[in-house]
């Protein structure tokens, strides 16, 4: 099956990948496969009974986290075949040592139900806001490059604002390199780690409700990022940070369709309370952490035939 022929029918399950790089089966994918810090597995479900062959890919973001990259052609696939392909991708992620597999999909996509049948569950919802240009104005928001000295303060901010269910699915970054922090009243009240690509820039800011002017803070973040060079900036707003949307509306940003953010845990979870020092103007109640226990192709990717999964 030639991937290039079906490139327009690929359903991307990684929003950041799609917005920064474009099609997951485009020309950049060949170069991206040569990276040594990240790997991927591509699975093929052979054509049968008049149904076309299906291709899916899972990418390994870290030693314990995998993310579904794409499925094609998703629109013409039978539901049971989509589920079989997704189960095969999860199996490969588990064999690789991943503990969680993540996916993002619009709520009206046929892949949403297929993911649910494959054992994925929604742990939050999000919208993508597109900022093409900023209206005239100024911002006094003090965004700075984060240093390792800010690690504890940023961790406290994340633990305060992000629900434990989300923390169990997405691990806190070990390094703050290439990330930004917002200082107000001598406290860190904001954190962001932009992802840059040739097609756009994606950022998911975490702002404390105590931030005085959300629109000004978001404007300050966008103007502080280097090398925007006319590329659109996409701001990811999770359901637990919905108060950012009013600020984005003031900046003239455009909202996309609501997306489900799903996870499949490949290990059991054990909740364990960890007590930490309260951080200044942050909330007085510190949520507990959640610790995790635990064929033709146009691309040079390894393929696994899943035809026996339907027998």
Secondary structure, 3 states (H helix, E strand, C coil): CCCHHHHHHCEECCHHHHHHHCCCCCCHHHHHCCCCCCEEEEEEECCECCECCEEEEEEECCCCEEEEEEEECCCCCCHHHHHHHHHHHHHHHHHHCCCEEEEEEECCCHHHHHHHHCCCEEEEEEEEEEECCCCCCCCCCEEEECCHHHHHHHHHHHHHHCCHHHHHHCCCCCCCCCCEEEEECCEEEEEECCEECCCCEEECCEECCCCCCHHHHHHHHHHHCCCCCCCCEEEEEEHHHCCHHHHHHHCCCEECCCEEEEEEECCCEEECCCCCCCCCCCCCCCCCCEEECCCCCCCCCCEEECHHHHC
